[in-house]
């Protein structure tokens, strides 16, 4: 899963939610419909075989 939240913690966009093979991927976030400010993106990935879960949250700034 790849999700974007505003500074209040409200989900503003889910960029990806699905199953993929291991590898490198890219994703785009079109912020043209959102005001300037601080946003957070959360990346969550699970290994179905081992049951392990990876989750990370990072901050980004949208400037217009």
Residue frames as a rotation matrix with the C-alpha (Angstrom) as fourth column:
UNK 1
0.577 0.817 0.000 0.00
0.817 -0.577 0.000 0.00
0.000 0.000 -1.000 0.00
UNK 2
-0.723 -0.687 0.074 1.08
0.685 -0.727 -0.051 3.54
0.088 0.014 0.996 -0.69
UNK 3
0.395 0.918 -0.030 -1.07
0.885 -0.372 0.282 6.24
0.247 -0.138 -0.959 0.89
UNK 4
-0.669 -0.524 0.528 -0.81
0.385 -0.851 -0.357 10.00
0.636 -0.036 0.771 1.33
UNK 5
0.226 0.688 -0.690 -2.16
0.970 -0.097 0.221 11.82
0.085 -0.720 -0.689 4.42
UNK 6
0.352 -0.092 0.932 -2.51
0.085 -0.988 -0.130 15.50
0.932 0.125 -0.339 5.24
UNK 7
-0.590 -0.717 0.372 -1.04
-0.251 -0.275 -0.928 17.08
0.768 -0.641 -0.017 8.36
UNK 8
-0.109 0.636 0.764 -4.19
-0.993 -0.111 -0.050 16.23
0.053 -0.764 0.643 10.38
UNK 9
-0.735 -0.243 0.633 -3.85
-0.350 0.936 -0.046 12.53
-0.581 -0.255 -0.773 9.52
UNK 10
0.384 0.923 0.017 -6.72
-0.373 0.172 -0.912 12.47
-0.845 0.344 0.410 7.03
UNK 11
-0.299 -0.415 0.859 -6.20
0.576 0.640 0.509 10.13
-0.761 0.647 0.047 4.06
UNK 12
0.037 0.283 -0.958 -6.07
-0.513 -0.818 -0.262 12.30
-0.858 0.501 0.115 0.93
UNK 13
0.439 0.112 -0.891 -5.10
-0.881 0.250 -0.403 9.69
0.178 0.962 0.208 -1.67
UNK 14
0.385 -0.344 0.856 -4.37
-0.138 0.896 0.422 6.01
-0.912 -0.281 0.298 -1.96
UNK 15
0.036 -0.483 -0.875 -1.80
-0.943 -0.305 0.130 5.72
-0.330 0.821 -0.466 -4.72
UNK 16
-0.319 -0.156 -0.935 -1.47
-0.580 0.812 0.063 1.94
0.749 0.563 -0.349 -4.72
UNK 17
-0.109 0.271 0.956 -3.16
-0.853 0.468 -0.230 -0.97
-0.510 -0.841 0.181 -2.99
UNK 18
0.774 0.373 -0.511 -2.44
-0.604 0.677 -0.421 -4.37
0.188 0.635 0.749 -4.40
UNK 19
0.590 -0.575 0.567 -0.08
0.059 0.731 0.680 -7.29
-0.805 -0.368 0.465 -4.80
UNK 20
0.733 -0.451 -0.509 3.10
-0.649 -0.241 -0.722 -7.15
0.203 0.860 -0.469 -6.88
UNK 21
0.707 -0.628 -0.325 6.20
0.561 0.778 -0.283 -9.22
0.430 0.017 0.902 -7.37
UNK 22
0.453 -0.660 -0.600 9.41
0.519 -0.352 0.779 -8.26
-0.725 -0.664 0.183 -5.57
UNK 23
-0.043 -0.531 0.846 11.29
0.974 -0.211 -0.084 -5.48
0.223 0.820 0.527 -7.32
UNK 24
-0.765 -0.243 -0.596 11.65
0.369 -0.924 -0.098 -1.75
-0.527 -0.295 0.797 -7.75
UNK 25
0.029 0.854 0.520 8.63
0.991 -0.092 0.095 0.36
0.129 0.512 -0.849 -8.60
UNK 26
-0.975 -0.220 0.020 7.82
0.217 -0.971 -0.104 4.03
0.043 -0.097 0.994 -9.10
UNK 27
0.004 0.996 -0.088 4.67
0.998 -0.009 -0.054 5.94
-0.055 -0.087 -0.995 -8.30
UNK 28
-0.749 -0.189 0.635 3.47
0.330 -0.938 0.109 9.47
0.575 0.291 0.765 -9.01
UNK 29
-0.171 0.676 -0.717 1.55
0.889 -0.207 -0.407 11.78
-0.424 -0.707 -0.566 -6.71
UNK 30
-0.410 0.136 0.902 -0.27
0.591 -0.713 0.376 14.57
0.695 0.688 0.212 -8.56
UNK 31
-0.449 0.155 -0.880 -0.60
0.822 -0.316 -0.474 17.34
-0.352 -0.936 0.015 -5.98
UNK 32
-0.888 0.079 0.452 -2.25
0.214 -0.800 0.561 19.82
0.406 0.595 0.693 -8.36
UNK 33
0.054 0.993 0.105 -5.59
0.154 -0.112 0.982 19.40
0.987 -0.037 -0.159 -6.55
UNK 34
0.493 0.043 -0.869 -4.11
0.850 0.187 0.492 19.85
0.184 -0.981 0.055 -3.08
UNK 35
0.939 -0.149 0.311 -2.93
-0.179 -0.981 0.071 23.03
0.295 -0.122 -0.948 -1.35
UNK 36
-0.034 -0.999 0.021 0.69
-0.250 -0.012 -0.968 23.69
0.968 -0.038 -0.249 -0.43
UNK 37
0.519 0.174 0.837 1.67
-0.844 -0.049 0.534 22.20
0.134 -0.984 0.121 2.89
UNK 38
-0.620 -0.724 0.304 3.07
-0.779 0.615 -0.122 19.21
-0.098 -0.313 -0.945 4.69
UNK 39
0.591 0.723 -0.358 1.90
-0.752 0.654 0.081 15.73
0.293 0.221 0.930 3.77
UNK 40
-0.252 -0.614 0.748 2.91
-0.749 0.613 0.252 12.29
-0.613 -0.497 -0.614 4.92
UNK 41
0.266 0.323 -0.908 3.20
-0.812 0.583 -0.030 9.18
0.519 0.746 0.417 2.82
UNK 42
0.092 -0.113 0.989 2.97
-0.745 0.652 0.144 5.68
-0.661 -0.750 -0.024 4.23
UNK 43
-0.066 -0.194 -0.979 4.42
-0.807 0.587 -0.062 2.64
0.587 0.786 -0.196 2.52
UNK 44
0.091 0.143 0.986 3.30
-0.770 0.637 -0.022 -0.74
-0.631 -0.757 0.168 3.82
UNK 45
0.024 -0.143 -0.989 4.44
-0.811 0.576 -0.103 -4.08
0.585 0.805 -0.102 2.42
UNK 46
0.385 0.158 0.909 3.85
-0.737 0.645 0.201 -7.62
-0.555 -0.748 0.365 3.59
UNK 47
-0.658 -0.535 -0.531 5.62
-0.717 0.660 0.223 -10.85
0.231 0.527 -0.818 2.74
UNK 48
0.357 0.930 -0.084 2.78
-0.871 0.364 0.330 -13.33
0.338 -0.045 0.940 2.37
UNK 49
0.308 -0.287 -0.907 5.03
0.004 0.954 -0.301 -16.35
0.951 0.089 0.295 2.78
UNK 50
-0.614 -0.654 -0.442 6.84
0.453 0.167 -0.876 -15.31
0.647 -0.738 0.194 5.98
UNK 51
0.383 0.855 -0.349 4.07
0.842 -0.169 0.512 -13.09
0.379 -0.490 -0.785 7.32
UNK 52
-0.411 -0.600 -0.687 6.46
0.808 -0.588 0.029 -10.22
-0.421 -0.543 0.726 7.99
UNK 53
0.670 0.674 0.312 5.24
0.739 -0.646 -0.191 -6.63
0.072 0.358 -0.931 7.63
UNK 54
-0.607 -0.791 -0.079 7.19
0.789 -0.612 0.060 -3.50
-0.096 -0.025 0.995 6.70
UNK 55
0.604 0.762 0.232 5.70
0.770 -0.633 0.075 -0.06
0.204 0.133 -0.970 7.31
UNK 56
-0.531 -0.780 -0.332 7.35
0.810 -0.582 0.072 3.34
-0.249 -0.231 0.941 6.99
UNK 57
0.699 0.714 0.038 6.06
0.707 -0.683 -0.184 6.92
-0.105 0.156 -0.982 7.09
UNK 58
-0.519 -0.854 0.045 7.91
0.840 -0.500 0.209 9.87
-0.156 0.146 0.977 5.60
UNK 59
0.265 0.538 -0.800 7.17
0.361 -0.825 -0.435 13.59
-0.894 -0.174 -0.413 5.42
UNK 60
-0.456 -0.394 0.798 6.97
0.890 -0.222 0.399 15.57
0.019 0.892 0.452 2.18
UNK 61
-0.287 0.288 -0.914 6.30
0.193 -0.917 -0.350 19.22
-0.938 -0.276 0.207 1.43
UNK 62
0.048 0.379 0.924 4.12
0.999 0.005 -0.054 20.41
-0.025 0.925 -0.379 -1.43
UNK 63
-0.326 -0.228 -0.917 5.08
0.249 -0.957 0.150 23.89
-0.912 -0.179 0.369 -2.63
UNK 64
0.279 0.486 0.828 3.17
0.945 0.012 -0.326 25.71
-0.168 0.874 -0.457 -5.34
